């Protein structure tokens, strides 16, 4: 291995996983995604090593990166498995003549494993929704395949007809010669101002150590009300003294301790977004879009997000992706009725008021609580934003606010239309969480 371990990012999306791995010291050699808007966003932020294409139609030996098998350190990615998530089930179940069983996107993990099998990396990490852990699948034969592709040998151990999906995935991973396991991580435990649970399947070569993500947690539930308050920036370089922690590749913050480092209270919505200028649906005063900051960073996390170069002033920076979507008067009136952290199921609202069929979409109106981490930012925010209402302004969150709650720094640009940008932010792996995972793999597996 060189000084910077190498990695590729499959199903890369807008680049959240790549950004986190880069922060952890990885050199991302290649990335692929089938979404044109995602690829454009990735390219603007990370460069031209990204490819637009359907991974199901690619051959890693012919159309993949020019990397010799056995020399790659890490294969990373998050295959989209919508039928494994609660919302995915609801949406698919509501479409006529389509069911979760018919959604072949839940088999994309096998394309991920095709790349693992070809490149034989030292380790791999596959991210997905926790709902996958509760799924079962009907196995057509009495064995689970131990290697890919399908003509490879299979084990002799019968698994029955109804097998937990995690067992199937782990069997196939171990069949490729890896020691593999899964672990659930909440992004809030790693310095992201949002509760977002994800499962990570991590595999290492036989004899190598699997990382323990719990050892690298940096944040915890606040012990009292005072700890829920926004950490106010009190000096030009207050970040290192704040509730925010980071990894030893970020010089302005304390390094990780391998023991239990979860000693700082969770970052909150206020920590993340309350320095951003107000915007409004009407586009009058406040304006619909703000392109300049009106305040300096107020919290240490905001200071980190802005990433102001030495010698520059905060008011010289350009603010991007901070525009308000339009809301009708009914939505605005309902938004004002909600207290902080209060949500209504759509079905609980009078039939005269709620905008959806309550039997199909169990969505909520929810105003984010400024003194807690945000609720999980979902791709559904592209639809209307009812579940992501600003804590002090009668509107839904902007793309920039959602990106901050996902731990994207302000320099990270989402260049496409607002609807695409919302979707890409909602689908992304939070860079801070990816940084933690990458750091753990590098420290415990690749260099341990």
N, C-alpha and C positions, 0 to 999 in steps of 0.2 A: 504494500500500500504506500502511496505517496503521502505528502504532507496533508493534502486535502483529499479525504476519501471521495470516491466517485459514486454517482447515483443517477438513475433515470426515474422519471415521474410519469406513470401511466394514468390515463383518465385525469389529466392534470387540471382541468377546469381553468379558472382564472389565475391559478398559481399560488394558492395559499400554502399547499404542502411544500412546493418548491421554495417559497420564501422562508419558511421555517427551517427547512433543511439547510439552506444557504446560511442562515443565521447560526446554525449549529456547526458550520464549517465544512459542509459538503459542496462538492463541485457537481452541479447538475449538468450532465452531458447531453441529455435528450429528453423530450417530453412529447406526448401525443394526446389529442382529444378530438372528438368528432364535432364539437360545437364551434361554429365559426366565430361567434362573438367571444367565446372563452379564449380561443386561440389568439384572436386579435389583442385581447386584454393581456394575455400572458406575454405575447411578443413585445408589446409596448413597455412592459415592466421588466422583462427578463432577457429578451433578445431572440435571435432567429433560430435557436436550436429546437424550437417547437414545431410539430408537424400536425396538420389538420387531416384527420382520417378516422375511419371506423376500424377500431382495433380488431374486430372480428374478421376483417378482410385483409389484415396485414400478416406478413411473414417476418418474424424477428430476424431471420437470417438474411433475408433479401431486402426488405424495406425498413428494417430497424436501424438502430444506431451502429456506427462503425466501431464496435467494441469487441475485442476478442473474448469469447466465453471463458469464464474463470477469472477474469481480471476485474470485474465490476464489484464494488463493495456493497451496493444497496439497490434493490428494486423497490420502489414505493408507489403507492397509488390507492385510489378509492373507487373501485368499480361501483357504478350506480346500481343499487338494488332497491328500487322503490317499493316492490311488493313485500319487502322485509320491514317496512316502517308502518306505523299506525296510520299516518296520513296517506301513505301510498296505497294501503289497503282500501281506505275510504274512497279515494279518487278512482282507483281502478274498478272497485266494486260498483261504482255509480255509472260506469260506462256500459252501454248496451252491448251485449255479445262479447264481453271481455272480462276475464277474471284474473286474479293474481297468479293462478297456476299457468295461464297462457302467456304471461309476461316474461319473455325470454331474457330480459335485462338482468334477472336474478341469477343468470348463469355466466355473467361476464367475468366473474372471479376466475373462471377457467381460462379465459384469455390472459388474465394477469399471470396465472400459473404457467401458461405457455412460455411467457417471457422469462419467468424464473427458471423453467426447465432448460431453456436455450442458453441463457447467460450465466447460469450457475453462480450467482452472486454470493458473497460471504454472508449476507443477511437480506431479508425482505421484510416489509411492513405493509399490511393491507388494512385500510380504514373502512369502517362501515357503521351503519346505524345499529344501536343495541337491540332493536326488534328482531334482528337476524338470529339472536341467541335463543329466541323462543319459537323459532320456526322449525317445522319438520318437513321432510320431503319424501315422496314415494320413490323408493329405489326399485327400478324395473327388474334388476337381477338380484341374486342373493349375496352379492359381494360389492364392496366399494373399491373403485379403481385406485391403485397405489401409484400410478404414474400417468403422465400424459404423453402423447395423445391416446386415443381410445384403444389402439391396438396393443398398448403396453400390458404387461402382466398385471393381474389383480391378486388381492389377498385371498386366503382360503377361509377367512373368518366371516361367517354369515352376519348380516346386520339387520335383516328383516325388511319389511316393506315400508315401515314408517319410522324414519331415522331423523334425529335432530340435525339440522343443517350444520351447526358448528362441528359436529362429529364427522360429517362427510367432508367438510373443508379441511379439517385437521388431518384426516386420513390421507387426503390427496396431497397435502403439503408434506407430510412425513414420507409419503411414497416417492417424493422427489429427492429424498436424502437429507431432509431437514428436521431438526428438533423444533417443534412449533407449539405455540399456545396463544391464548387470547387474553386480553385485559381490557376492562372498561375504565375510561378516564373521563372526568368532568373537566371541561376547559377552565372553569372558575378556579380549580385547584392549582392551576399553572399560570395564573396572572392574566387571565382573560376576563373582562367584566361581563360575563354571560355564563349562565348555566347551560352547558351543552354536552351531553354525554355521547361518547362515541366508543366503539369497540375497535381495538387494534389487534389484528392477527400478526404476530411477529415470529419469524423463523430464522434460525441460525444453523450453520453447519454442525453436524454431529460433533460433540465435544466442546463446542463454544457455549458461552453463557447467555441465557436469555435475560434481557434487562428487566428490572423491576421498576415500573413507572412510579409506583407509590413512593419510592425513595426520593423522587425528584419533585414532589409537590412543594409549592412555595406559599400557598395561601389556604385559608380555612374560614369556617363560619365565624363571624364576629362574636366576641364574648359579651359585649354589652352595647348599649345604644350609642355610646360615644365612638365606638369603633366602626359604626355604620356611617358616620359622617364623612364627607369628602375630605381626603387628605389635601390640605391647602399647601400650595407651593410657597415656601418661605425663604428660598434663597435661589440664586441663579442656577445652582447645580443640586437641587434638592432631591433629584430622582433617586440617588443612592441611599437616601435616608428615609425613603417613603415606604408605603405598603407594597409598592411594586418591586418585584425581584426579577432577576434575569439570569442568564447563563454566562459562563466565563468568557464567551466570545463577544460579549457586549461590554466594552471597557468602562462605561460610566456607572455600572451597577455592581453590587456584591456578587461574588461567584456562588455557584451552588455548593451545598454541602451534601455529601452522599447520605448522611443520616437524615432524620426527619427535619425538613426545613420549612414545614408548613406552619410558620409562626406569624404570618401577617394576615390581617383580615382581608376578606374578599374585596376586590375592586368593584366599584359600583357604577351605575349609570351616570351619576353625577361626576365621578372621577373621569369618565370617558368623554362626555359630550357637552357639559354645561358652559364651556368657554366659546362654543360656536355661536355665531351671530344668529338672531332670530330671523325666520322666514315665515311666509304666510301663503295660504292658498289664493288669496285675492290678488297678490302681486302688487299691492299698493304700499302700505307701510305697516309692518315690515315688507320688504320686497319678496318676490317669489323665489329669487335666487340670490345668493351672496357669493361673491368671488374674492372678497377680502376679509381678513380677520379684523375684528373690532376690539378684541381684548388680547392680552398676552396669555399664555397658558396659565391656568389657575391651579391645576393639580400637577403633581409629578408625572402621572401617567400621561396627561395632556402634553407635557413638555417632551416626553419620549415620543409620543405620536407625531408631534410637529417636526422633530428631528432637525432643529434649526442649525445650519452650519455655523462653525465658529466665525465670529466677526460679522454675521448677518443679524439684522433686526427682525423680530417676529412680524412686524407690519410690512416687510418687504416680500413676504411669501404670498403665493397665489393659492387661493382656496378652490378646490375642485369638487364636483359631484355633490354640492350642497344646494339643491333646489327642491322646492316643495311641490308635491303633486296636488292636483285639484281635488277638493272635497265638496260634496253638496252640503246644503244647510242642515239636512237631517243628520248626516254624519257628524258635523261639527257640534251640533246640539247634544248628541249622545256623548261625544268625547268630553264635553264640559261636565256632564253629570257624573263621570267616573272619578273616584278618588285614586290616589297613588296606589299602584299595584292591584287595583280592583278590575276584575274582568266579569263580563256577562257572557254566558253561552248565548249564541244567536237565538236558540229556541226559547230562552227565558225572557227575551224581549217581546213586547206585544207584536202580534202578527202584522199590525199596521206599520211597525217600525223596522223590523229586521229585513235585511236585503236578500237573504238566501233561503233556500229550502232547508229547514232545520233537520230533516230526516237524512240528508245527504252530506251536508257540510257542517260538522259540529264545531265550527270556528267560533272565536270569541272576539268581543270588543275588550281590549285590555290596555290600560294605561300603565306604562312602565314605572316602577318604583325607583325614585332617584337614589335611595339609600340602600339598594340591593343590586346584585348583578342582574342583568337583563334576562328575560326568558329567552329560550332558544330562538335565534334568528333563523327563519325558514325561507326557502325559495318562494313560498306562498306570499311573501311580502310584495312580490311583483304584482299581485292581483289588486289589493286594496289597502293593505296596511292596518286594518282594524285591530289586529293583535299586537301592533307595535306603535302605540300612541305615545307621543312625546309627553314627558312628565309635567311640563309647565306650559306648553303651547298646544292649542287646539288643532292638532294636525298629526299625521303619521310621521315616522322618522324619515329623514332624507337618506340617500345612498351613502353619503359620507358618515352620517351618524351610525347607520347599520354597519358600515365597514369598520368604524372605530370599535364598536361592540364586538366585532369579530377579531380585533387586534391588528387590522391593516393600518399601517401608518398613513399619514395624510399625503405623503409623496406617492402612494400607490394609486395609480390613475385607472379609472374604469371609463374608457373612451367612447363606448357605444351609447345607445339610447338608454334612457332611465329604466325602462322595463327590463331590458337585458341585464343592466347593471345590478338591479335588485336581485334578480334570479342568480346571477353569478356570485354575489356576496352571500346570499342565503345558502348556496350549495357548497361554499368553500370550506376547506379545513382551516380553522383559525391558525394563522402563522405562529402565534405564541405556543399553541398546543403542539403543532408540528415541530417547533423548535425543541420543546421538551422531549418529545419522542425521539427525534434525531439525536439529541444530546445524550439521552440514555443509551441508545444503540451504539453510538460512537464510543462512549466512555466504558460501558460494561461489556460490549460484545467485540467491537472492532479493535479497541485498544486495551481492553481489560486483561 
